[in-house]
Amino acid sequence: PYPRNLEMARGVEAIIREEGAVPATIAVVDGVLRIGLDDTELDGVAAARGVRKLSRADLAFAIAEGETGGTTGAELSFDESADLTELGRTDVIVVCAGAKAILDIPKTLERLESLGVPVVGYGTDVMPAFWSRTSPIASPLRLDTPEAIARFERARRALGADSGMLIANPIPEAAEIPENEMAGVLVQAQQDADARGVSGKKVTPFLLQRVLELTDGRSLESNIALVENNARLAARIAVALADAS
């Protein structure tokens, strides 16, 4: 919610600079694709209403219609994010806090494997579950340093890999909502969605809002902490890649 989203965006950019990398917040602003936003543009996107969450499917639409949208985040349909397919066709390293616990993590991992996308647990043998540091699901791969991730990426490129890589980075322990607590919250949120007939692309925004309400705002604080944590690791990976090039 504004203005917390603006504070977070500026804080994330500051973290990336502190780690020696260059942040480039990406958005479509009034139909123009922008890689890197100045303070005025960042404020405008954060405060705007009806901002689209853009993927390959509707990026050109937003440009053609002069709309504003963010290129991060994902809409869900049939429990599969557009991000999964994009990861299978774009050479990019994505750092996340694991799949949202509202998803089927085993099916998500199976889909990523079929797309040729390696999933690496950062310092963990189990998949983190977004708000929680752990889940019952094992991480397919594990690496413990940004340098090791950069080395893996260089090896992939040398072999001609054209897919992305997903780094599952557990939320900081002080900010997590434990797995056993989140399980009850998610069951209640899903029951509320079913009772109200929420379906399709409306499911995820509804569930996230209900999680926010059911946790008395704790999920928002967790979200901010995990985004900052992911930005820090991503910046360190970028620096490691640049140092080795």
N, C-alpha and C positions, 0 to 999 in steps of 0.2 A: 504493500500500500504506500502511496505517496504521502510524505516525502522520504519514508524509510528506504524506498527503492533507490532514490537519488543518492542518499547518504551511503548506501551500500555500494552503488556503482562507483562513486568517487573513491570510497575506501579500497575497493578491489583494485582500481587503477593505481592507487598509491602503493599498495602492496607489491604489485607487479614491477613498478619502477624501483622500489626498494631492493628487489631481488636482481636488478640489473637488466630487466627486459623492458620492452616497449609495449604498452597496452594498446589495443585497437578495438574498441567497442564497435560492434557492427549493427547497423540498422538501415531500414529504408525510411527516409525522412521526406514527406511530401512527394513521394514517387521517385526520389533519388537515392540510389544505393550508396551508403557512406561507410567507409572502413576507417574508423577513428572519428569520434565526435568531440566537438569543442564543448565548453561548459554550457553554452546557451542551448545547443542541440541536445545535449544529454538531459538538461532540465526539461526541455520541451517533450522529449520522448517519455520521461519519467512521469510527467504530469498529465500527459494526453489520455483521453478516454477512448475506448474502442480500438486500442492498438492491437493489430494482428500478431499472432505468433506464426512466423513465416517458415515454410519449408520449400522444397523444390516445387511442390504442387502449386503454391499460390504466390511465389516470389514475383514472377512476372506480372501477375494480376495487380499486386500492390503498386508496382512501378507504373503500369499502364494507367491505373486509375488514380494516381497521385496520392496514394494512401501512405500511412505511417505504420511501420511494423518492426518487430525485433526478430532477428534471425536465430536467436537461441531459444531453448525450450522446445517442447514438442507436444503436438496434439495426439491424442490416442484414438484409434479406431480398431475394433476387433482385438483390443489388448496388444496391439503392435504399434510401436512408435515409428514415425517417418524417419527418425534418427537412425534406426537400425539399418534400413536400406541405404541411407546416405553414407553411413560408415562403411558399407560394403563396396562403395564405388569412389570414395574420396580419400586420398592419402593425407590423413590428419590424425594427430594424437589428441584424444578427448579425455580430459580428467573429470571424473564425476565421483559422487559419494556412493556409488552403487545404484542399482535400479530402485526406483521407488517401491516401497513395500506393497503398494496397491497392485503391482504387476506380478505376473507369474515368473519368478526369477529363473527356474530351470528352463522354461520355454524360451525366455529371453536369451539365455546362454546358448541354447541349442540353435536358435535362429542366427545368432552372431557367428557361431562356428560354421554354419552352412554358408555364410556370406564371406568366410575367410578372414574374419575380424578377430585377432587375438585379444583376450581379456586377461589383464594382469592385475593381481592384487598387490597393492603397494604396502609392503611390510605386513602382509596378512595372508593366511592360508584359507580364509573363508571370505565369501562375498559380503561386503557391507551392504546394509539395506537402508541407505539414505539417512533417515533420522537416527538409525541405530548402527552401531559399529559392527555388529555380527548378524549372521543369518545361519540357518542350518546347511547352507549350500557351500560346497568347496569352491575356492577360486581355481580356475583352470591353470593359471600360471602365477608365479610370485617373483617380484623383484623388489629390492630394498633401498635403492638409491636412484636419484635422477640420472646419474652417469650410466647406470646399468640400463635404464630405459632408453637413453640416447643410443647406447651401443646396440641394443636390440633393434631400434628403428633403422639405424644405418645398415645393419645386416639385412633387414627386410627390403630396404631400397636397393641394395646391391643384388638381391635376388629378383628384383622386378615386381615386388608387391605393389598393388595399386589400391589396396583397401586401407581403411584406417585402423587405429589401435585404440582400445578402451582401457584406461587406467582406473581401477576402482580404489579410491582413496578414502579410508574410513574417517568419519566425522571425528573431531577432537573429543576425547573422552568426557571432558567437562561439559560439553554442549549436547551430548547425545540424549535421546529418549530411549531407554532400554527396550530391547526387542519384546520382552514379555509384556511390557506396558503398552507398547504400540499395537500389539496384536489385538487387544480389546478395543482400542480406539478405532482401528481400521474396520473391525467387524461392525461396530456401531455405525460408522460413516457409510459403509456399504449398504447396511440395512436401511438407513435413511434415504440413500439414493434410490434403492429399489422401491421403497414406499412412495416416493414422489415421482416415480416413473422417469427418472433421469437416464438418458441413454446417449450413445454415440460420442461425439466430441465434447459434449457437455459434462461427461462423467468425471473426467480428471479435475477440471476447475471446481466442480461441486465437492468432490472428495477432499481436495486440498483445503477448501474453505471450511468444511466440516471438521477436518483434523485440527485446523487452527482454533476453531471454537471449542472443540472437545478437550484440547490441551491447554486451554486458557492462554493462548498466545505463545506457548513454549515452542511450538513447531516453527514459528516465524524466527525466533531467536536461533533455533537450531539451523534453519535454512541459511541465515546470514553467516553463521560460523562455518558451515561446510563450504559455502561459496568462497569465503575468504581463504579457507584451507586449501581448496582446489586451485585457486588462483596462485597461491604461493608455490605449490608443487609444479603447476604448469609453467610458471616463470622459470623455475630452476631447471626443468627439463629443456626449455627453450635455450637457456644459457648453455647447458651442457651440449646441446646439439650445435650451437654456434661455435663454441670453443673447439669442437672436434672437426669443424669444417675447414 
